[in-house]
Amino acid sequence: MSVTEPASQATSGPLAAIARWGNRLPAPAMLFLWLTLLLVLVSAVVAAFDVSTRLPGQDERIAVRSLLSAEGIRWALTHTVENFVSFAPVGTVLVAMLGLGVAEHSGLLRVLLERLVRSTPQGLLSWMVVFAGILSNLAMDAGYVVLIPLAGLMFAAAGRPPLAGIAAAFAGVSAGYSANLLIGPVDVILSGMSTEAVAIVAPEYTVGIEANYYFAAVSTLVLSVLGAWVTERWVMPYLARSEGPERLAETAPDEEHTLSIAERRGLWLVAVWTLLFVLVVLVAAVPEGAPLRDPNNPGFLGSAAMQGIVVLIAFYAGVAGWLFGRVSGRYGSSQALVEAMEGTMATMAGYLVLMFFAAQFVNYFSWSQLGTLLAVSGAEGLQGLAVPNSVLLLVFVLMAAFINLFVGSASAKWGLLAPVFVPMLFLLGISPEATQMAFRIGDSSTNIITPLMPYFGVVVAFAQRYKPDLGIGTLMAMMLPYSLVFLLGWSGLMLVWFWLGLPLGPGAPMLLN
C-alpha cells in the first residue's frame, strides 16, 4: 500500500520539508562514524591551541588531547576492541534480550497483551489500550506489530472508529515508550550510556537500570489517563467529523485469536512460576543476612538482586517463555529454546553494529577530554545565567523532543547527547538520573509525529486497512494532540517531582547533595 498523500499534500508544507531534510541524514551507525572522524579532527585542532580547563574544586588543569597525535593513534589501536566489549549497554542488553526474546518467540507476550486488551470493559477501552501500549515496550517492537492492529479490531468490535484504536495504541507504544511499571530494555540501554557519560567527570558514579523506576511507574498511569482523554475528547470526535463511518477490513474477523486449552494451561503455569520466582527473590534478598545481601554493602540497593537485576529479568522471562511454549505446544524440545535465543540474537545485529561505532565515539570523546572541556565550559556558562535547575531540565526536554524529529534511534541520540549534557548538568548539581529522565520524556513524546520513526510507515499501512487513501498527513493530524499533551503533561509531572524533592528511583535523587 502507498504511504503517501496526494502530491499537493505530500510534496509541500513543513512536514514534507522535515521529512526531506531528515531523509538526508545517514543511518545511525554511519552517523556515529562520521561524528567520530569529525571528533578526531576537532581534537587535533583544539589540542594545537593548547586549550585546557580546570574541574571545580581542583587545581590541576586538564588539557585536550589530540586523537591524531602519536599517543592518540596508539591508544585508538590498542583500545578499539576494549571500547566495544566493555561498553556498558552491549552486554546488559544482550543478556536481557536472551530471556525476553524467548518470552516473545513463545507467544507468551502476544497472548498476555491480547488478554489485557480483550478483558477490558468498553468504558475503559481507550485507557487500557494506551496502558497496554506503554507496557508493551518490554517486548521491544512487539507492541507495534501486535497491539496496534489488535486495537483497531477491538475498537471496531466495540462500534468505535478503528482508527481511534490504532491512534491510542500507537500513542501508548511509541509516545509512552520510556514509561513502564516494570524495568525493561530501554532502562538497560540508557543507564549504561549514562554511566559511560558521567565517568567523564565522576569515574566511580554508576547509574543503575532502576534509576528512573519510581518516576516511570507513576508516568505510566498519568500517560494512560492523558492518552485516554485525548482519544475520547479529540481523536474520536475528529474522526467522526472528518472521516465518516469506518469500513472494516474483510479479513478482520479472521485475525481474532482464541486461546486454546493448552495456551490457558501455559498461562496458569506462568502465573505459578511468577509467584514462585517473586517469593524466592524476596526471601533471598530482603531479610537481613539473606544470601543475596552483600556483607560489605548491607542495604537492599547493594544486594546481588539489584546489582544483577538484568540477569534475574532475563532468567525469569526465559523460563516463563519456555514453560508457556512447552505447554502450548510451540516448543517440542530444548532445541526450540536454543533456536528462540539464536533468533533473538540475530535480530540484534543492527544494534551491535550501532553500538560498535557509538562505543568508539563515546570513548574517543572521553579520552580526548573534549567532553570535560565542554561540560565545564557549559556549566560555567549556565551558572552565569543563574537559570534554575528545573528550567534547565525543561529546556533539555524540549531539545530532546526537537532532535527526535530527525534522528529516530533513542540509543543513537543518547549516545550523542549524554557525553555532553550528563557531565555538564552533573557539575551544576543535577543528577545523571534526572538528566536521563528528561531526555526520555522528550525523546518519547514526539516519536508519533515524525515520518522518520521506523514504524511510522507500518502504522500507516495498518490504518489503510480501514481507510485505503489514508496517508502520513492524516496520521500526523491524529497523533499531534497526543504528542503535545504527553509532552506538556509529562514535563509538568517532572517539574512537580522536582519541586517535591522526590527520588526518581531507588537511591536516585534529582539533585546531587
URFENDA-V116832 format. One record per pair of residues at least 6 apart in sequence whose C-alpha atoms are under 8 Angstrom apart, sorted by the first residue. I is the first residue (numbers start at 1). J is the second residue. D is the distance in whole Angstrom. If there is no record, write none. Layout:
i & j & d
I & J & D
I & J & D
This chain:
i & j & d
1 & 461 & 7
1 & 464 & 8
2 & 461 & 8
2 & 471 & 8
3 & 457 & 6
3 & 460 & 6
3 & 461 & 7
3 & 470 & 8
3 & 471 & 5
3 & 472 & 6
4 & 10 & 6
4 & 471 & 5
4 & 472 & 6
5 & 469 & 8
5 & 470 & 7
5 & 471 & 5
5 & 472 & 7
5 & 473 & 7
9 & 473 & 8
10 & 16 & 6
10 & 473 & 8
11 & 17 & 8
18 & 405 & 8
18 & 406 & 8
19 & 450 & 8
19 & 451 & 6
19 & 452 & 7
22 & 406 & 5
22 & 407 & 8
22 & 452 & 7
23 & 452 & 7
25 & 31 & 8
28 & 354 & 7
28 & 407 & 8
28 & 409 & 7
28 & 412 & 6
29 & 353 & 7
29 & 354 & 5
29 & 355 & 8
29 & 357 & 6
29 & 358 & 7
30 & 357 & 8
32 & 354 & 8
32 & 357 & 6
32 & 358 & 6
32 & 361 & 7
32 & 412 & 8
33 & 357 & 6
33 & 361 & 8
35 & 361 & 7
36 & 360 & 7
36 & 361 & 5
36 & 364 & 8
39 & 361 & 8
39 & 364 & 8
39 & 365 & 7
40 & 66 & 7
40 & 67 & 5
40 & 68 & 7
40 & 364 & 8
41 & 67 & 8
41 & 68 & 7
43 & 64 & 7
43 & 65 & 6
43 & 66 & 5
43 & 67 & 6
43 & 68 & 8
43 & 368 & 6
43 & 370 & 7
44 & 65 & 7
44 & 66 & 4
44 & 67 & 6
44 & 68 & 6
44 & 69 & 7
45 & 66 & 8
46 & 64 & 7
46 & 66 & 8
47 & 63 & 7
47 & 64 & 5
47 & 65 & 6
47 & 66 & 6
48 & 66 & 8
50 & 63 & 7
50 & 64 & 7
51 & 63 & 6
51 & 64 & 6
52 & 61 & 6
52 & 62 & 5
52 & 63 & 4
52 & 64 & 6
52 & 373 & 7
53 & 61 & 5
53 & 62 & 5
53 & 63 & 6
53 & 372 & 8
53 & 373 & 6
53 & 376 & 7
54 & 60 & 6
54 & 61 & 5
54 & 62 & 6
54 & 376 & 8
55 & 61 & 7
55 & 62 & 8
55 & 376 & 7
62 & 369 & 8
63 & 369 & 7
64 & 368 & 6
64 & 369 & 5
64 & 370 & 6
64 & 373 & 8
65 & 72 & 7
65 & 367 & 7
65 & 368 & 5
65 & 369 & 6
65 & 370 & 8
66 & 72 & 6
66 & 368 & 6
67 & 73 & 6
67 & 76 & 8
67 & 364 & 8
67 & 368 & 7
76 & 364 & 8
80 & 360 & 7
83 & 359 & 6
83 & 360 & 6
83 & 363 & 7
84 & 90 & 8
84 & 355 & 7
84 & 356 & 5
84 & 359 & 5
84 & 360 & 7
85 & 91 & 8
87 & 192 & 8
87 & 196 & 8
87 & 359 & 6
88 & 192 & 5
88 & 193 & 7
88 & 195 & 8
88 & 196 & 7
89 & 188 & 7
89 & 189 & 5
89 & 190 & 7
89 & 191 & 8
89 & 192 & 5
89 & 193 & 6
89 & 355 & 8
90 & 189 & 8
90 & 352 & 7
90 & 355 & 7
92 & 188 & 7
92 & 189 & 8
92 & 310 & 7
93 & 185 & 6
93 & 188 & 6
93 & 189 & 6
94 & 345 & 7
94 & 348 & 8
95 & 310 & 7
95 & 311 & 7
95 & 314 & 7
96 & 185 & 7
96 & 310 & 6
96 & 311 & 7
96 & 313 & 7
96 & 314 & 5
97 & 185 & 8
97 & 314 & 7
97 & 344 & 7
97 & 345 & 8
98 & 314 & 6
98 & 318 & 7
98 & 341 & 5
98 & 344 & 7
98 & 345 & 7
99 & 313 & 7
99 & 314 & 4
99 & 315 & 6
99 & 316 & 7
99 & 317 & 5
99 & 318 & 4
99 & 319 & 8
99 & 321 & 8
99 & 341 & 8
100 & 138 & 8
100 & 139 & 7
100 & 314 & 6
100 & 317 & 5
100 & 318 & 6
100 & 321 & 8
101 & 139 & 8
101 & 318 & 7
101 & 340 & 7
101 & 341 & 6
101 & 344 & 5
102 & 317 & 7
102 & 318 & 5
102 & 321 & 5
102 & 322 & 7
102 & 337 & 7
102 & 340 & 6
102 & 341 & 6
102 & 344 & 8
103 & 109 & 6
103 & 317 & 6
103 & 318 & 6
103 & 320 & 6
103 & 321 & 4
103 & 322 & 7
104 & 110 & 7
104 & 139 & 7
104 & 142 & 8
104 & 321 & 7
105 & 321 & 8
105 & 340 & 6
106 & 321 & 6
106 & 322 & 7
106 & 324 & 7
106 & 325 & 5
106 & 330 & 6
106 & 331 & 7
106 & 340 & 8
107 & 321 & 8
107 & 324 & 8
107 & 325 & 7
108 & 267 & 8
108 & 320 & 8
108 & 321 & 6
108 & 324 & 6
108 & 325 & 8
109 & 139 & 7
110 & 142 & 8
110 & 146 & 7
113 & 132 & 7
113 & 136 & 7
113 & 147 & 7
114 & 147 & 7
114 & 150 & 8
116 & 128 & 8
116 & 132 & 7
117 & 125 & 7
117 & 128 & 6
117 & 129 & 6
117 & 132 & 7
117 & 151 & 8
117 & 154 & 8
118 & 154 & 7
120 & 128 & 7
122 & 158 & 7
126 & 165 & 7
126 & 168 & 7
126 & 227 & 8
126 & 228 & 5
126 & 231 & 7
126 & 232 & 7
127 & 224 & 6
127 & 225 & 6
127 & 227 & 7
127 & 228 & 5
128 & 224 & 8
129 & 151 & 7
129 & 165 & 7
129 & 168 & 6
129 & 169 & 6
129 & 172 & 7
130 & 168 & 6
130 & 169 & 5
130 & 170 & 8
130 & 171 & 7
130 & 172 & 4
130 & 173 & 7
130 & 223 & 8
130 & 224 & 5
130 & 227 & 6
130 & 228 & 7
131 & 172 & 6
131 & 220 & 7
131 & 221 & 7
131 & 223 & 8
131 & 224 & 5
132 & 147 & 8
132 & 169 & 8
132 & 172 & 7
132 & 173 & 8
133 & 143 & 6
133 & 147 & 7
133 & 169 & 5
133 & 170 & 7
133 & 171 & 7
133 & 172 & 4
133 & 173 & 4
133 & 174 & 8
133 & 176 & 8
134 & 172 & 5
134 & 173 & 5
134 & 174 & 8
134 & 176 & 5
134 & 177 & 6
134 & 179 & 6
134 & 180 & 6
134 & 220 & 7
134 & 224 & 8
135 & 173 & 8
135 & 179 & 8
135 & 180 & 6
135 & 181 & 7
135 & 182 & 8
136 & 142 & 7
136 & 143 & 5
136 & 147 & 8
136 & 173 & 6
137 & 143 & 7
137 & 173 & 6
137 & 177 & 6
137 & 180 & 8
137 & 184 & 7
138 & 182 & 8
138 & 183 & 8
138 & 184 & 5
138 & 185 & 6
140 & 185 & 7
143 & 173 & 6
144 & 170 & 7
144 & 173 & 7
144 & 455 & 7
144 & 459 & 8
147 & 169 & 7
148 & 165 & 8
148 & 166 & 5
148 & 169 & 5
148 & 170 & 6
148 & 459 & 8
148 & 462 & 8
149 & 166 & 7
149 & 462 & 6
151 & 162 & 7
151 & 165 & 5
151 & 166 & 6
151 & 168 & 8
151 & 169 & 6
152 & 161 & 8
152 & 162 & 4
152 & 163 & 6
152 & 164 & 7
152 & 165 & 5
152 & 166 & 5
153 & 162 & 6
153 & 165 & 8
153 & 252 & 7
154 & 162 & 7
154 & 165 & 7
155 & 161 & 6
155 & 162 & 5
155 & 164 & 7
155 & 165 & 5
156 & 162 & 5
156 & 248 & 7
161 & 236 & 7
161 & 239 & 7
161 & 245 & 7
161 & 246 & 6
162 & 246 & 7
162 & 248 & 8
162 & 466 & 7
163 & 239 & 8
163 & 463 & 6
163 & 466 & 7
164 & 231 & 7
164 & 235 & 6
164 & 236 & 6
164 & 239 & 8
166 & 459 & 8
166 & 462 & 8
166 & 463 & 7
167 & 231 & 8
167 & 475 & 8
167 & 478 & 7
167 & 479 & 7
168 & 227 & 7
168 & 228 & 7
168 & 231 & 6
170 & 448 & 7
170 & 459 & 8
171 & 227 & 7
171 & 448 & 7
171 & 479 & 7
171 & 482 & 6
171 & 483 & 8
172 & 223 & 8
172 & 224 & 7
172 & 227 & 7
174 & 444 & 6
174 & 445 & 8
174 & 447 & 6
174 & 448 & 6
175 & 444 & 5
175 & 445 & 4
175 & 446 & 6
175 & 447 & 6
175 & 448 & 6
175 & 482 & 8
175 & 483 & 7
175 & 486 & 7
176 & 220 & 8
176 & 223 & 7
176 & 444 & 6
176 & 445 & 7
176 & 486 & 8
177 & 444 & 6
178 & 186 & 7
178 & 216 & 7
178 & 440 & 6
178 & 441 & 7
178 & 444 & 6
179 & 216 & 5
179 & 217 & 6
179 & 219 & 6
179 & 220 & 5
180 & 216 & 6
180 & 217 & 5
180 & 219 & 8
180 & 220 & 5
181 & 213 & 8
181 & 216 & 7
181 & 217 & 4
181 & 218 & 8
181 & 220 & 7
182 & 213 & 8
182 & 217 & 7
183 & 209 & 7
183 & 210 & 7
183 & 213 & 7
187 & 209 & 5
187 & 210 & 7
187 & 212 & 8
188 & 209 & 5
188 & 310 & 8
189 & 411 & 7
190 & 411 & 7
190 & 414 & 7
190 & 436 & 7
191 & 207 & 5
191 & 208 & 6
191 & 209 & 5
191 & 211 & 8
191 & 436 & 8
192 & 207 & 7
192 & 208 & 8
192 & 209 & 8
193 & 414 & 7
193 & 415 & 7
193 & 418 & 7
194 & 207 & 6
194 & 418 & 6
194 & 419 & 8
194 & 422 & 7
194 & 432 & 7
194 & 433 & 8
194 & 436 & 7
195 & 205 & 7
195 & 206 & 5
195 & 207 & 5
196 & 362 & 8
196 & 419 & 8
197 & 362 & 7
197 & 418 & 6
197 & 419 & 4
197 & 420 & 8
197 & 422 & 6
197 & 423 & 7
198 & 205 & 7
198 & 419 & 7
198 & 422 & 6
198 & 423 & 5
198 & 426 & 8
198 & 432 & 7
199 & 205 & 7
199 & 423 & 8
200 & 366 & 6
200 & 369 & 8
200 & 371 & 7
200 & 372 & 6
200 & 419 & 8
200 & 423 & 7
201 & 372 & 7
201 & 423 & 6
207 & 432 & 7
207 & 433 & 7
210 & 505 & 6
210 & 506 & 7
211 & 433 & 6
211 & 504 & 6
211 & 505 & 5
211 & 506 & 6
211 & 507 & 7
211 & 508 & 6
212 & 433 & 7
212 & 437 & 7
212 & 504 & 5
212 & 505 & 5
212 & 508 & 7
213 & 504 & 6
213 & 505 & 5
213 & 506 & 8
214 & 503 & 7
214 & 504 & 5
214 & 505 & 5
214 & 506 & 8
215 & 503 & 8
215 & 504 & 5
215 & 505 & 7
219 & 490 & 7
219 & 493 & 8
222 & 490 & 8
223 & 486 & 7
223 & 489 & 8
223 & 490 & 7
226 & 485 & 7
226 & 486 & 7
226 & 489 & 8
227 & 482 & 6
227 & 486 & 8
230 & 481 & 7
230 & 482 & 6
230 & 485 & 8
234 & 481 & 8
235 & 478 & 6
246 & 466 & 6
246 & 467 & 7
247 & 466 & 5
247 & 467 & 7
248 & 465 & 7
248 & 466 & 6
249 & 465 & 6
249 & 466 & 6
262 & 327 & 6
262 & 328 & 5
262 & 329 & 7
263 & 324 & 7
263 & 327 & 7
263 & 328 & 5
265 & 327 & 7
265 & 328 & 7
266 & 323 & 7
266 & 324 & 4
266 & 325 & 7
266 & 326 & 8
266 & 327 & 5
266 & 328 & 6
267 & 324 & 7
269 & 323 & 7
269 & 324 & 7
270 & 320 & 6
270 & 323 & 7
270 & 324 & 7
273 & 320 & 7
274 & 316 & 8
274 & 320 & 8
277 & 316 & 7
281 & 305 & 7
283 & 290 & 7
284 & 290 & 5
284 & 291 & 6
284 & 292 & 6
284 & 293 & 8
285 & 291 & 7
285 & 292 & 5
285 & 293 & 6
285 & 300 & 7
285 & 303 & 7
285 & 304 & 8
285 & 305 & 6
286 & 293 & 8
286 & 300 & 7
288 & 298 & 8
289 & 295 & 8
292 & 303 & 6
292 & 304 & 5
292 & 305 & 6
293 & 299 & 7
293 & 300 & 7
293 & 302 & 7
293 & 303 & 4
293 & 304 & 6
293 & 305 & 8
294 & 302 & 7
294 & 303 & 5
294 & 304 & 7
297 & 303 & 7
300 & 306 & 7
301 & 307 & 8
301 & 506 & 7
301 & 507 & 8
305 & 312 & 7
322 & 331 & 7
322 & 337 & 7
325 & 331 & 5
326 & 332 & 6
326 & 333 & 8
331 & 337 & 7
354 & 412 & 8
358 & 412 & 7
358 & 415 & 6
362 & 415 & 7
362 & 416 & 8
362 & 419 & 7
365 & 371 & 6
365 & 419 & 8
366 & 372 & 8
366 & 419 & 8
371 & 419 & 6
371 & 420 & 6
371 & 423 & 8
372 & 423 & 8
374 & 420 & 7
374 & 424 & 7
375 & 420 & 6
375 & 421 & 7
375 & 423 & 6
375 & 424 & 4
375 & 425 & 8
375 & 427 & 8
376 & 424 & 6
376 & 427 & 7
378 & 424 & 6
379 & 424 & 5
379 & 425 & 7
379 & 427 & 6
379 & 428 & 6
383 & 428 & 7
389 & 428 & 8
389 & 430 & 7
390 & 495 & 7
390 & 498 & 7
393 & 434 & 8
393 & 435 & 7
393 & 438 & 6
394 & 438 & 7
394 & 491 & 7
394 & 495 & 8
396 & 435 & 8
396 & 438 & 7
396 & 439 & 7
396 & 442 & 8
397 & 438 & 5
397 & 439 & 6
397 & 440 & 8
397 & 441 & 6
397 & 442 & 5
397 & 443 & 8
397 & 491 & 8
398 & 442 & 6
399 & 442 & 7
400 & 439 & 6
400 & 442 & 5
400 & 443 & 5
401 & 441 & 8
401 & 442 & 4
401 & 443 & 5
401 & 444 & 8
401 & 445 & 7
401 & 446 & 6
402 & 442 & 8
402 & 446 & 8
403 & 413 & 8
403 & 443 & 8
404 & 410 & 8
404 & 413 & 8
404 & 442 & 8
404 & 443 & 6
404 & 446 & 7
404 & 447 & 7
405 & 446 & 7
405 & 447 & 7
405 & 449 & 8
405 & 450 & 5
405 & 452 & 7
406 & 450 & 8
406 & 452 & 7
407 & 413 & 7
407 & 452 & 7
407 & 453 & 8
408 & 447 & 8
408 & 452 & 6
408 & 453 & 5
408 & 454 & 7
410 & 443 & 7
414 & 439 & 8
418 & 436 & 8
421 & 435 & 8
422 & 431 & 8
422 & 432 & 5
422 & 435 & 6
422 & 436 & 8
423 & 432 & 8
425 & 431 & 7
425 & 432 & 8
425 & 435 & 7
426 & 432 & 6
426 & 512 & 8
429 & 511 & 6
429 & 512 & 5
429 & 513 & 8
430 & 510 & 6
430 & 511 & 5
430 & 512 & 6
431 & 508 & 8
431 & 509 & 7
431 & 510 & 5
431 & 511 & 5
431 & 512 & 5
433 & 504 & 7
433 & 508 & 6
433 & 509 & 8
433 & 510 & 7
434 & 504 & 7
434 & 509 & 8
434 & 510 & 5
434 & 511 & 8
438 & 494 & 8
441 & 487 & 7
441 & 490 & 7
441 & 491 & 7
442 & 487 & 7
445 & 483 & 5
445 & 484 & 8
445 & 486 & 6
445 & 487 & 5
446 & 483 & 6
446 & 487 & 8
447 & 453 & 6
447 & 483 & 8
448 & 456 & 7
448 & 476 & 7
448 & 479 & 6
448 & 480 & 8
448 & 483 & 7
449 & 476 & 5
449 & 479 & 6
449 & 480 & 6
449 & 483 & 7
450 & 456 & 7
450 & 476 & 8
451 & 457 & 7
451 & 472 & 7
457 & 472 & 8
460 & 470 & 7
460 & 471 & 7
460 & 472 & 7
460 & 475 & 7
463 & 470 & 7
464 & 470 & 6
464 & 471 & 8
498 & 510 & 7
501 & 509 & 8
501 & 510 & 7
502 & 509 & 7
502 & 510 & 7
503 & 509 & 4
503 & 510 & 6
504 & 510 & 7
